[in-house]
Amino acid sequence: MAQEQALLRAVAGFYKVLGNESRLAILHYMVTHPGPVYVSELVAKTGIAQPTVSKHLAILYQNHVVTRETSGNRVYYEIYDQHLKQTLEATFTHLEHMDFSN
């Protein structure tokens, strides 16, 4: 029972990390554009200010949602693993087909 409670606490914390529209905009771009992305690309494509993108990427990185790799003066980010990417893709696809007009 304690192990199940710990898992539920971890899942709740994970969804709390995802529960931010800016982070979801960043993740949506990353899911729909394969390969690593860098901060200025995310700024240009999401319209979110650079300091805000960097702050949210740090939170996503700390919570194992994205990975990062430095190459020269650029830092590239990618969804943590294929399983998480598929989960996010399924979530976005599911919600794109829903009617939120009510």
The 8 nearest C-alpha neighbors of each residue, nearest first, counted from 0:
[[1, 3, 2, 4, 5, 6, 7, 8],
 [2, 0, 4, 3, 5, 6, 7, 8],
 [1, 3, 5, 0, 4, 6, 7, 8],
 [4, 2, 6, 0, 5, 1, 7, 8],
 [5, 3, 7, 1, 6, 2, 8, 0],
 [4, 6, 8, 2, 3, 7, 9, 1],
 [7, 5, 9, 3, 4, 8, 10, 2],
 [8, 6, 4, 10, 9, 5, 11, 3],
 [7, 9, 5, 11, 6, 10, 4, 12],
 [8, 10, 6, 12, 7, 11, 13, 5],
 [9, 11, 13, 7, 12, 8, 6, 14],
 [12, 10, 8, 14, 13, 9, 7, 15],
 [13, 11, 15, 9, 10, 14, 8, 16],
 [12, 14, 10, 16, 15, 11, 9, 17],
 [15, 13, 17, 11, 16, 12, 18, 10],
 [14, 16, 18, 12, 13, 17, 11, 19],
 [17, 15, 13, 14, 18, 12, 19, 59],
 [16, 18, 14, 15, 19, 23, 22, 13],
 [19, 17, 15, 16, 14, 20, 23, 22],
 [18, 20, 22, 21, 17, 23, 16, 15],
 [21, 19, 23, 22, 24, 18, 17, 25],
 [22, 20, 24, 23, 19, 25, 47, 55],
 [23, 21, 25, 19, 24, 20, 55, 26],
 [22, 24, 26, 20, 25, 21, 27, 19],
 [25, 23, 21, 27, 22, 26, 20, 28],
 [24, 26, 22, 28, 23, 27, 29, 21],
 [27, 25, 29, 23, 28, 24, 30, 22],
 [28, 26, 24, 30, 29, 25, 23, 31],
 [27, 29, 31, 25, 26, 30, 32, 24],
 [28, 30, 26, 32, 27, 31, 25, 33],
 [31, 29, 27, 28, 32, 26, 84, 88],
 [30, 32, 28, 29, 27, 33, 88, 26],
 [33, 31, 29, 30, 28, 34, 36, 35],
 [34, 32, 31, 30, 29, 35, 36, 77],
 [33, 35, 36, 32, 77, 29, 76, 78],
 [34, 36, 77, 76, 75, 37, 33, 29],
 [37, 35, 75, 76, 40, 34, 77, 38],
 [36, 38, 75, 40, 74, 39, 76, 41],
 [37, 39, 41, 40, 42, 36, 53, 52],
 [38, 40, 42, 41, 37, 43, 49, 44],
 [41, 39, 43, 38, 42, 37, 44, 36],
 [40, 42, 38, 44, 39, 43, 45, 37],
 [43, 41, 39, 47, 40, 46, 45, 44],
 [44, 42, 40, 41, 46, 45, 39, 47],
 [43, 45, 41, 42, 46, 40, 28, 47],
 [46, 44, 47, 42, 41, 43, 24, 25],
 [47, 45, 42, 43, 44, 48, 41, 49],
 [46, 48, 42, 45, 52, 49, 51, 21],
 [47, 49, 51, 50, 42, 52, 46, 45],
 [48, 50, 52, 51, 42, 53, 47, 39],
 [51, 49, 53, 52, 48, 54, 47, 55],
 [50, 52, 54, 48, 53, 49, 55, 47],
 [53, 51, 49, 55, 54, 50, 56, 48],
 [52, 54, 56, 50, 51, 55, 49, 57],
 [55, 53, 51, 57, 52, 56, 50, 58],
 [54, 56, 58, 52, 57, 53, 22, 59],
 [57, 55, 59, 53, 58, 54, 60, 52],
 [56, 58, 60, 54, 55, 59, 61, 53],
 [57, 59, 55, 61, 56, 60, 62, 54],
 [60, 58, 56, 64, 62, 57, 61, 65],
 [59, 61, 65, 57, 63, 62, 58, 64],
 [62, 60, 58, 59, 63, 57, 64, 65],
 [61, 63, 59, 60, 64, 58, 13, 16],
 [64, 62, 60, 65, 61, 79, 59, 66],
 [63, 65, 59, 79, 62, 60, 78, 66],
 [66, 64, 79, 78, 60, 77, 63, 59],
 [67, 65, 79, 77, 76, 60, 78, 68],
 [68, 66, 76, 75, 74, 77, 65, 69],
 [67, 69, 75, 74, 70, 76, 66, 73],
 [68, 70, 74, 73, 75, 71, 67, 72],
 [71, 69, 73, 72, 74, 68, 75, 67],
 [72, 70, 73, 69, 74, 68, 75, 37],
 [71, 73, 70, 74, 69, 75, 37, 68],
 [74, 72, 70, 71, 69, 75, 37, 38],
 [73, 75, 69, 68, 37, 70, 67, 76],
 [76, 74, 37, 36, 68, 67, 35, 69],
 [77, 75, 67, 35, 36, 66, 37, 65],
 [76, 78, 35, 65, 66, 79, 67, 36],
 [77, 79, 65, 80, 84, 64, 66, 29],
 [80, 78, 65, 64, 66, 77, 63, 83],
 [81, 79, 83, 82, 78, 84, 65, 77],
 [80, 82, 84, 83, 85, 79, 78, 86],
 [81, 83, 85, 84, 80, 86, 79, 87],
 [84, 82, 86, 85, 81, 80, 87, 79],
 [83, 85, 81, 87, 82, 86, 78, 88],
 [86, 84, 88, 82, 83, 87, 89, 81],
 [87, 85, 83, 89, 84, 88, 90, 82],
 [86, 88, 90, 84, 89, 85, 83, 91],
 [89, 87, 85, 91, 90, 86, 92, 84],
 [90, 88, 92, 86, 87, 91, 93, 85],
 [91, 89, 87, 93, 88, 92, 86, 94],
 [90, 92, 88, 94, 93, 89, 95, 87],
 [93, 91, 89, 95, 90, 94, 88, 96],
 [92, 94, 90, 91, 95, 96, 89, 97],
 [93, 95, 97, 96, 91, 92, 90, 98],
 [94, 96, 92, 93, 97, 91, 98, 90],
 [97, 95, 94, 93, 92, 98, 91, 99],
 [98, 96, 94, 95, 99, 93, 100, 92],
 [97, 99, 100, 96, 101, 95, 94, 93],
 [100, 98, 101, 97, 94, 96, 95, 93],
 [99, 101, 98, 97, 96, 95, 94, 93],
 [100, 99, 98, 97, 96, 94, 95, 93]]
